[in-house]
Amino acid sequence: MLVSKWGASLAVRLPKELVNELGLKPGDELAIVDASKERLLVEKSERRARALDQLRALNWTLPADYKFDRDEANER
């Protein structure tokens, strides 16, 4: 993978094979499980889905048109 500049950060493009293997789609999150000079181990994070499941278990419902937008939530 090629490391590229993205604003003030660095980013990598994920190969299609990895995207397919992990079942990734836009908006999914990856968690870094382990990192060293030789390797980077990531896994698909289900944190958001677990949080929504916990809210459902509380019988508290979100509005039907609710969509979490990280950029909007972090605007200052």
N, C-alpha and C positions, 0 to 999 in steps of 0.2 A: 504494500500500500504506500502511496505517496503522501507525505505530510505537506499540507498547504497552509498558507496564511488565510485566516478568516477574521477580519476585523483586527482586534488586538490579540486574538487567540490563534491557536493552531488547530487544524482539523485533518481528518483522514476520510477518504472515500472507502466505503465498505464494498468488497467484491460481491458480485451478484450471488455467487455460490454461498457466501456467508449469510447474506440477507435471506436467501431461500432456506438455508439450514436452520436459522434461528426464527424464521417466520416473521421477519421484521417488516414494519410498515412505517410511513412517516408519522412522527409523534411518539414512537416507542422510545423507551429509555434503556440504556445499557449501563450495567454496574461493573466497575473494575473490581475483579475478585483478587487478582494478584498481578504484580508488576515487578519486573527486574530489567536489567540492561538487555537481556536476551529474549524476553517474552512479555506479552501483555495478555492476561486472561480476562475475558469479559463474559458476562452472561446477560441475557435479557431480563430486565427488571420488571417484576409484576407488582411493584409497590403501589402504583396508582390503582390497579385493579383490586388489590387487597384492601386499600382504603375505601374504595367504593363499596366493596362487599361488606366491610365493617359498618358503613353507614346504613346499608340496606338492613343489616341485622338489627339495628337500632330502630327500625321502622320509621326512619327519617328519610324523606324523599327529596330529591333534587328536582328543580323545575324541569319539565319535559324538554325544553330547549337548551338546558345547561350544557356547556362545553368548556372544559378547563383550557385556558390559554395561558401558558407559562409567561410569554412575553408581556401580555396585558397585566398579569398579576404582579410582575416585577417592574412595571413602569413607575417612574418617580416623577 
